[in-house]
Amino acid sequence: MSSVLLCSSPVHGHVAPLLSVASHLAATGHRVRFLTGARYRAAVERTGAEFLPLPAGADFDDSALDREFPDRMDHKGLDQLRYDLREVFLRPLPDQVTAIDAALAAEPTDAVLAEMLFIGAAALALRPRSSRPMLVSLGIVPLSLKSRHAAPFGLGLHPMPGPIGRLRNGFLNVALEKVVFGSVQRYAQRVHRTATGRALPGFVLDWPSWTDAIVQFTVRGFEYPRPDRDRLVHFVGPVSRGGAGDETLPEWWGELSAGRPVVHVTQGTVANQDYSALIRPTMAALAGDDVLVVVSTGGRPVESLEGPLPPNVRVASYLPYDLLLPLTDVMVTNGGYGGVQFALRHGVPVVVAGTSEDKIEVSARVAWSGVGVNLKTDTPTADAVGTAVREVLARPDYRKAAERIGAEILAAPGPAGLAALIAR
């Protein structure tokens, strides 16, 4: 069996899918070491992998980003994305490179698997293949691979076919790299040169194209076609398949089967401090409708949702998705990659309201694939949410598209597909 090193930034949405990979690889006899933040030690060890701590300079507490990065909330939209790339993902690069080298020196390693925002792995990609293990980039966010057939990552633009589309994409790629993210690229060059003594050969966000393979945690039906990059990309489907869990079901659970359409709304487990972003508008929008609105507070106490609630609202801190989603008619979400694909796995259409981080790209793919409605904002009005939910409930095309993607997800190999790639 192989010896594998997994590398992840200490961010929940990045670590979580890699925990599923670690669990599968360890259970099938591979030697697995997992390099990430101290907050995830227990979660890593539960998979059967050995935990390797990131150096202090590369570690932070992602549950308190405002404290760790006090300037972050001063930035919005693309400006916040630039800030995150510089401060959250690029600044740790030298310490990440040091940690990878220490792990490789400690014992023979057959493969290094790094999520695409663990950018220290770019330094490993630039070394001769004869002097390093196999390197695989893991796609835990929508594919950002540069292509003539897709607009650059971060703009939320759908593909445009034909010569005009390729011309548009070429222009936008240059503009994005030289202007929009020009300061990020210059910073990346400085940091990478400090860590390695050499320059990056291209745009920093395209570093996965320098690896031996990209394994994308989705299916082809939920990703833009890139025929010029097909050789490099392997689609294995989502690797986090959910689970019923062992939580006690809320006393109102039986109402989910009472015949009313069920609308589930969540802001995920990270961006859930301000319920006025999505949960409250959804409750207000549907208060007078003959639907059951099921709210998850993403781990926060139910009591944190203060004030009187509409009579058709039910609330829980956590809900087991493998039990909830088969009973759900529409999911309203801020567009987390994993959460959207949980819904699609069960053929549930979605209404998305997210433009920060990678959510602008997830939301764009929701509209492009026909599985739901993209509200194109982080803070939709109640009217906008209500109109979108009613449209999705009224038009069966959305559910048919979600079921099509769901069938593709169920047929995908998941972590076993990644293991097979390593074996080959």
Backbone torsions as a table, in degrees:
resi	resn	phi	psi	omega
1	MET	NA	163.2	-175.0
2	SER	-86.9	157.7	169.5
3	SER	-105.4	123.5	-170.3
4	VAL	-124.0	138.6	172.7
5	LEU	-113.1	118.1	175.6
6	LEU	-96.8	138.6	-177.8
7	CYS	-130.4	127.8	179.4
8	SER	-143.4	140.7	167.5
9	SER	-59.5	150.7	-177.0
10	PRO	-80.4	60.5	-179.0
11	VAL	-126.5	131.8	-171.9
12	HIS	-53.6	-47.7	-177.7
13	GLY	-66.2	-15.7	177.4
14	HIS	-93.3	-40.2	-178.3
15	VAL	-71.0	-41.7	-171.2
16	ALA	-54.3	-50.6	179.6
17	PRO	-65.5	-30.6	178.7
18	LEU	-72.3	-24.1	173.8
19	LEU	-63.9	-38.6	176.5
20	SER	-64.2	-40.1	177.1
21	VAL	-63.3	-46.8	-179.4
22	ALA	-60.5	-43.2	-179.1
23	SER	-62.1	-43.7	-179.9
24	HIS	-66.2	-46.2	-178.0
25	LEU	-64.3	-42.6	179.3
26	ALA	-64.8	-41.1	-178.2
27	ALA	-66.9	-24.3	-179.4
28	THR	-99.4	16.5	169.5
29	GLY	96.3	3.3	179.3
30	HIS	-79.4	150.5	170.9
31	ARG	-83.6	119.3	-173.7
32	VAL	-124.6	126.9	169.2
33	ARG	-117.9	144.1	-172.0
34	PHE	-128.7	113.6	-178.7
35	LEU	-97.8	112.8	179.1
36	THR	-163.4	-167.0	-174.0
37	GLY	-77.2	157.2	-175.6
38	ALA	-60.6	-30.1	-178.5
39	ARG	-61.0	-20.4	-173.9
40	TYR	-105.8	11.7	-178.6
41	ARG	-54.6	-53.0	-176.3
42	ALA	-62.0	-42.1	-179.8
43	ALA	-63.0	-40.5	178.2
44	VAL	-64.9	-46.2	-176.4
45	GLU	-65.8	-28.9	176.7
46	ARG	-66.1	-22.4	179.2
47	THR	-78.5	-12.9	-173.9
48	GLY	94.4	-0.5	177.6
49	ALA	-87.1	159.5	173.2
50	GLU	-87.3	131.0	179.9
51	PHE	-83.3	129.8	172.3
52	LEU	-116.7	122.3	-176.5
53	PRO	-79.7	139.5	170.2
54	LEU	-67.8	148.3	172.6
55	PRO	-59.0	156.2	-177.1
56	ALA	-55.6	-35.0	-178.4
57	GLY	-69.6	-13.3	-179.8
58	ALA	-113.2	0.5	-176.3
59	ASP	-107.3	149.8	175.2
60	PHE	-160.5	167.1	-179.2
61	ASP	-97.3	104.4	-175.9
62	ASP	-73.2	-11.1	175.9
63	SER	-78.5	-8.0	179.8
64	ALA	-137.0	55.8	-176.4
65	LEU	-61.2	-34.7	-179.2
66	ASP	-64.6	-33.8	177.4
67	ARG	-77.0	-41.9	-178.2
68	GLU	-69.1	-36.4	-178.8
69	PHE	-128.2	76.4	-171.3
70	PRO	-61.0	-20.9	-180.0
71	ASP	-85.6	-7.5	-170.0
72	ARG	-62.3	-40.2	-175.4
73	MET	-73.0	-6.9	174.8
74	ASP	-79.1	-5.3	-175.7
75	HIS	-116.3	142.4	-179.4
76	LYS	-132.0	156.5	174.0
77	GLY	56.4	-133.4	-179.1
78	LEU	-61.9	-32.0	179.2
79	ASP	-65.2	-37.5	176.6
80	GLN	-68.9	-36.7	177.0
81	LEU	-62.9	-41.6	175.9
82	ARG	-61.4	-44.3	179.0
83	TYR	-59.6	-47.4	-178.8
84	ASP	-61.2	-42.2	179.9
85	LEU	-61.7	-42.8	-179.6
86	ARG	-70.3	-56.5	-167.6
87	GLU	-84.3	-38.8	-174.8
88	VAL	-87.1	-39.4	-169.8
89	PHE	-111.4	-26.8	-178.8
90	LEU	-96.0	-38.3	-178.7
91	ARG	-56.4	-36.9	179.4
92	PRO	-74.1	-3.6	-171.4
93	LEU	-51.9	-49.1	-178.6
94	PRO	-59.7	-41.8	178.7
95	ASP	-68.3	-33.9	176.4
96	GLN	-64.0	-43.5	179.1
97	VAL	-61.3	-43.8	178.2
98	THR	-59.4	-43.5	-178.6
99	ALA	-67.0	-40.9	177.4
100	ILE	-62.0	-47.1	-178.7
101	ASP	-61.6	-38.9	178.5
102	ALA	-64.6	-40.8	179.6
103	ALA	-66.5	-39.5	-179.9
104	LEU	-71.3	-32.0	178.1
105	ALA	-72.9	-25.7	-174.9
106	ALA	-72.5	-31.8	-179.5
107	GLU	-164.5	156.7	178.6
108	PRO	-59.8	139.5	-177.4
109	THR	-134.8	131.2	-178.5
110	ASP	-87.2	-33.1	-175.9
111	ALA	-149.6	140.4	171.4
112	VAL	-110.6	125.5	-179.8
113	LEU	-115.9	114.3	-174.8
114	ALA	-124.8	130.4	174.2
115	GLU	-65.4	152.9	-164.0
116	MET	-68.1	-13.1	176.3
117	LEU	-103.4	10.5	166.1
118	PHE	-89.6	80.1	-164.3
119	ILE	-75.5	-13.2	174.0
120	GLY	-58.3	-25.3	178.5
121	ALA	-66.4	-18.1	177.2
122	ALA	-60.0	-34.5	178.6
123	ALA	-63.3	-37.7	178.3
124	LEU	-67.7	-37.5	-178.5
125	ALA	-61.6	-27.4	-174.9
126	LEU	-88.4	-1.3	176.7
127	ARG	-85.3	154.0	178.3
128	PRO	-56.1	140.7	-178.3
129	ARG	-58.4	-30.6	-178.2
130	SER	-70.1	-15.7	-176.1
131	SER	-110.4	10.7	-179.5
132	ARG	-146.2	162.4	175.1
133	PRO	-72.5	171.5	170.1
134	MET	-56.7	138.4	-179.3
135	LEU	-122.6	124.7	-178.9
136	VAL	-122.6	129.9	173.6
137	SER	-89.7	130.7	-177.8
138	LEU	-102.8	122.4	-174.6
139	GLY	-86.4	89.1	-179.1
140	ILE	-93.1	-2.9	172.9
141	VAL	-130.6	167.8	178.9
142	PRO	-52.2	147.0	-174.2
143	LEU	-58.7	127.3	-178.7
144	SER	-106.4	7.8	-173.4
145	LEU	-60.7	127.5	179.9
146	LYS	-63.1	135.4	-177.0
147	SER	-155.7	151.5	174.2
148	ARG	-69.3	-15.9	-171.5
149	HIS	-104.1	3.3	-179.3
150	ALA	-142.1	145.4	174.5
151	ALA	-68.1	155.8	-178.6
152	PRO	-65.6	153.7	-178.8
153	PHE	-62.1	140.1	173.6
154	GLY	105.2	-9.9	-178.7
155	LEU	-99.4	-17.5	179.4
156	GLY	69.4	29.8	-177.9
157	LEU	-98.3	140.4	177.4
158	HIS	-78.1	159.1	174.9
159	PRO	-60.1	148.2	174.5
160	MET	-123.5	117.7	-173.7
161	PRO	-73.8	163.1	171.6
162	GLY	81.7	-179.3	-177.7
163	PRO	-58.1	-36.9	-179.2
164	ILE	-65.3	-39.8	178.2
165	GLY	-64.2	-42.1	179.5
166	ARG	-66.5	-36.5	176.9
167	LEU	-64.9	-44.8	177.3
168	ARG	-57.8	-46.9	-176.7
169	ASN	-64.0	-40.4	178.5
170	GLY	-62.4	-44.6	178.8
171	PHE	-62.5	-45.8	-177.7
172	LEU	-66.3	-36.2	177.8
173	ASN	-61.4	-44.6	178.6
174	VAL	-64.5	-45.4	-179.1
175	ALA	-62.8	-40.7	-178.6
176	LEU	-66.1	-46.7	-176.1
177	GLU	-70.8	-38.3	-174.2
178	LYS	-90.1	-29.2	-173.6
179	VAL	-113.8	-65.5	-173.8
180	VAL	-59.8	-47.0	180.0
181	PHE	-111.6	21.7	-180.0
182	GLY	-59.1	-43.4	179.7
183	SER	-66.4	-34.8	177.8
184	VAL	-66.6	-43.7	-180.0
185	GLN	-63.3	-42.3	178.6
186	ARG	-63.7	-39.7	177.2
187	TYR	-65.4	-42.6	178.6
188	ALA	-59.6	-41.4	178.4
189	GLN	-60.9	-43.8	-179.7
190	ARG	-63.8	-45.7	-177.3
191	VAL	-66.6	-44.2	-179.0
192	HIS	-65.4	-40.4	179.4
193	ARG	-66.1	-37.0	176.7
194	THR	-62.1	-40.9	-176.2
195	ALA	-78.0	-31.2	-169.8
196	THR	-125.3	-16.4	-176.4
197	GLY	80.2	8.2	-179.3
198	ARG	-137.7	160.9	-177.3
199	ALA	-87.4	155.4	170.5
200	LEU	-71.3	140.1	-178.3
201	PRO	-82.9	-4.8	-177.7
202	GLY	-166.5	-165.5	-177.6
203	PHE	-66.0	133.7	-170.7
204	VAL	-61.5	-36.1	-179.0
205	LEU	-73.3	-8.6	177.1
206	ASP	-96.3	11.6	-176.8
207	TRP	-59.2	-30.5	177.5
208	PRO	-56.3	-25.4	179.7
209	SER	-70.3	-11.2	178.6
210	TRP	-91.2	-3.5	-177.1
211	THR	-86.4	-178.5	178.2
212	ASP	-80.6	-26.0	179.2
213	ALA	-165.0	153.8	171.1
214	ILE	-115.9	123.7	175.5
215	VAL	-107.0	113.4	-175.0
216	GLN	-98.4	128.8	-175.8
217	PHE	-86.6	57.5	172.2
218	THR	-156.0	-168.9	177.7
219	VAL	-117.3	162.3	-176.9
220	ARG	-57.6	-34.5	-177.2
221	GLY	-66.9	-14.7	179.7
222	PHE	-113.9	23.0	179.3
223	GLU	-140.9	142.8	-179.7
224	TYR	-63.4	139.4	178.5
225	PRO	-68.3	137.5	175.9
226	ARG	-135.0	76.0	-174.9
227	PRO	-60.5	-22.1	179.1
228	ASP	-80.7	-5.8	-179.6
229	ARG	-125.3	12.7	-174.6
230	ASP	-57.5	-36.1	-174.7
231	ARG	-61.5	-30.3	-172.5
232	LEU	-88.2	-26.4	-169.2
233	VAL	-100.8	132.3	178.1
234	HIS	-121.2	119.1	180.0
235	PHE	-91.9	123.2	179.7
236	VAL	-117.2	-1.9	-176.7
237	GLY	83.9	170.6	176.7
238	PRO	-60.7	141.7	-178.9
239	VAL	-98.5	-18.3	175.1
240	SER	-93.5	107.2	-173.5
241	ARG	-96.6	10.5	177.6
242	GLY	79.2	-142.9	-176.4
243	GLY	145.1	149.1	-177.2
244	ALA	-71.8	-23.3	179.2
245	GLY	69.8	-177.2	-179.9
246	ASP	-120.3	21.0	179.3
247	GLU	-70.0	148.3	173.2
248	THR	-72.8	127.4	-178.6
249	LEU	-70.6	142.8	179.5
250	PRO	-63.9	156.0	-175.1
251	GLU	-63.8	-21.9	-179.0
252	TRP	-87.9	4.8	-173.0
253	TRP	-53.8	-37.8	-177.8
254	GLY	-61.3	-22.2	179.9
255	GLU	-67.4	-19.4	-179.5
256	LEU	-64.6	-22.7	-178.5
257	SER	-105.4	16.7	-174.1
258	ALA	-85.2	-3.4	174.6
259	GLY	112.3	-20.8	177.7
260	ARG	-76.6	144.9	173.3
261	PRO	-57.0	141.3	-178.9
262	VAL	-107.2	124.5	176.5
263	VAL	-114.3	117.3	179.1
264	HIS	-99.7	132.4	178.6
265	VAL	-126.4	136.7	-179.8
266	THR	-149.7	148.8	171.0
267	GLN	-109.7	18.2	177.9
268	GLY	76.8	-164.8	-176.2
269	THR	-105.8	-2.0	-178.7
270	VAL	-113.9	-58.1	-176.0
271	ALA	-87.4	51.6	-174.6
272	ASN	-120.3	22.5	-179.7
273	GLN	-81.9	-28.5	-177.4
274	ASP	-116.8	97.9	-176.6
275	TYR	-67.1	-15.5	-179.4
276	SER	-71.3	-10.9	179.9
277	ALA	-66.9	-44.7	-174.3
278	LEU	-144.5	-40.4	-174.9
279	ILE	-65.8	-49.6	-178.9
280	ARG	-65.1	-43.8	175.9
281	PRO	-58.5	-36.5	179.9
282	THR	-67.5	-44.8	178.3
283	MET	-60.8	-43.6	-179.3
284	ALA	-66.3	-40.2	-176.8
285	ALA	-63.6	-35.8	-171.3
286	LEU	-108.0	9.2	-176.9
287	ALA	-58.7	-32.1	-178.3
288	GLY	-99.1	3.1	-177.5
289	ASP	-91.1	155.3	177.9
290	ASP	-85.0	63.8	177.3
291	VAL	-135.0	162.3	173.2
292	LEU	-105.2	118.8	-178.7
293	VAL	-97.1	117.1	-177.3
294	VAL	-107.8	118.4	-174.9
295	VAL	-107.2	132.6	168.0
296	SER	-110.2	128.6	179.2
297	THR	-87.8	8.0	173.7
298	GLY	64.9	33.2	177.8
299	GLY	103.0	-18.0	176.9
300	ARG	-75.2	154.2	179.3
301	PRO	-57.9	144.6	178.0
302	VAL	-57.8	-33.3	-178.1
303	GLU	-66.2	-16.1	179.4
304	SER	-68.5	-18.0	175.1
305	LEU	-87.8	81.5	-169.8
306	GLU	-76.1	161.5	174.1
307	GLY	91.3	166.5	177.9
308	PRO	-66.4	139.4	-179.6
309	LEU	-105.6	148.6	175.2
310	PRO	-56.6	150.1	-176.0
311	PRO	-64.4	-18.3	-180.0
312	ASN	-96.4	16.6	-179.4
313	VAL	-105.7	136.6	173.9
314	ARG	-127.3	141.0	-171.1
315	VAL	-129.1	142.0	171.7
316	ALA	-145.8	154.9	178.0
317	SER	-70.3	-50.9	174.8
318	TYR	-127.1	151.8	175.2
319	LEU	-136.3	134.2	179.9
320	PRO	-72.6	109.8	-172.1
321	TYR	-64.0	-33.3	-179.4
322	ASP	-68.7	-17.1	173.9
323	LEU	-98.1	-36.2	-176.9
324	LEU	-73.5	-48.1	-169.0
325	LEU	-65.5	-33.9	175.0
326	PRO	-62.7	-16.3	179.6
327	LEU	-103.0	5.4	-173.4
328	THR	-102.4	139.3	179.1
329	ASP	-97.0	-35.0	177.7
330	VAL	-145.7	140.1	173.3
331	MET	-112.4	130.1	176.6
332	VAL	-106.8	123.2	-169.6
333	THR	-147.1	159.5	176.0
334	ASN	-87.0	6.9	166.1
335	GLY	95.8	26.3	173.2
336	GLY	-64.2	138.8	-175.1
337	TYR	-58.1	-46.6	-178.6
338	GLY	-67.9	-45.1	-177.7
339	GLY	-63.1	-41.4	177.9
340	VAL	-61.9	-41.3	-178.2
341	GLN	-74.8	-25.9	169.9
342	PHE	-59.2	-46.6	179.7
343	ALA	-61.6	-47.2	-177.9
344	LEU	-64.1	-35.1	177.6
345	ARG	-55.5	-31.6	179.6
346	HIS	-99.8	10.9	177.2
347	GLY	70.9	27.3	-178.1
348	VAL	-97.2	121.4	176.5
349	PRO	-70.7	160.6	-171.6
350	VAL	-131.6	153.7	166.0
351	VAL	-115.8	122.4	-174.6
352	VAL	-115.9	141.2	176.9
353	ALA	-137.3	84.6	-178.6
354	GLY	-156.3	131.1	177.9
355	THR	-131.0	-3.6	-178.5
356	SER	-89.6	164.8	-180.0
357	GLU	46.9	-128.1	179.5
358	ASP	-89.5	-1.3	-172.6
359	LYS	-64.8	-28.6	178.1
360	ILE	-62.2	-33.9	179.4
361	GLU	-79.2	-36.7	175.3
362	VAL	-62.0	-46.7	-178.3
363	SER	-62.1	-39.2	178.6
364	ALA	-63.6	-37.9	179.7
365	ARG	-71.3	-28.9	174.7
366	VAL	-60.0	-48.9	-180.0
367	ALA	-68.1	-42.8	-177.0
368	TRP	-62.1	-39.3	-177.9
369	SER	-84.4	-6.8	176.2
370	GLY	81.2	13.1	-174.2
371	VAL	-90.8	0.7	179.9
372	GLY	175.3	-165.9	-176.2
373	VAL	-114.9	132.6	176.9
374	ASN	-100.0	116.1	-178.9
375	LEU	-82.3	-10.5	172.0
376	LYS	58.7	36.4	176.3
377	THR	-159.6	157.6	174.0
378	ASP	-85.6	-19.7	-173.3
379	THR	-132.2	73.6	-177.9
380	PRO	-71.8	155.0	173.4
381	THR	-76.4	161.3	176.3
382	ALA	-60.7	-39.3	179.5
383	ASP	-60.5	-42.8	-179.0
384	ALA	-64.9	-43.2	179.4
385	VAL	-64.1	-47.4	-178.2
386	GLY	-60.4	-43.5	178.8
387	THR	-61.3	-42.8	-178.2
388	ALA	-66.9	-44.8	-179.7
389	VAL	-62.4	-44.0	-179.5
390	ARG	-65.1	-36.5	177.3
391	GLU	-63.4	-44.6	-179.0
392	VAL	-66.1	-38.8	178.0
393	LEU	-66.5	-33.4	-174.1
394	ALA	-83.8	-24.6	-174.5
395	ARG	-109.6	112.3	-177.3
396	PRO	-66.7	-15.4	-179.0
397	ASP	-59.8	-34.2	-179.6
398	TYR	-64.7	-46.3	179.5
399	ARG	-66.6	-38.2	178.6
400	LYS	-61.2	-41.9	178.2
401	ALA	-65.4	-41.7	178.1
402	ALA	-63.6	-39.3	178.9
403	GLU	-67.0	-34.1	177.3
404	ARG	-63.6	-46.7	177.6
405	ILE	-65.7	-38.1	179.5
406	GLY	-60.9	-40.7	177.8
407	ALA	-63.7	-37.5	178.4
408	GLU	-66.2	-40.0	178.2
409	ILE	-64.5	-43.7	-179.0
410	LEU	-64.6	-28.5	179.4
411	ALA	-85.1	-10.9	-177.2
412	ALA	-75.4	152.6	-174.7
413	PRO	-78.0	-20.5	-176.8
414	GLY	65.9	-144.3	-177.6
415	PRO	-57.0	-29.1	179.2
416	ALA	-62.8	-32.3	177.4
417	GLY	-66.8	-37.6	175.8
418	LEU	-66.8	-42.6	178.7
419	ALA	-61.3	-39.8	179.0
420	ALA	-65.0	-37.9	178.2
421	LEU	-63.4	-43.5	177.6
422	ILE	-61.1	-42.8	-178.8
423	ALA	-62.9	-37.9	-179.7
424	ARG	-69.4	NA	NA
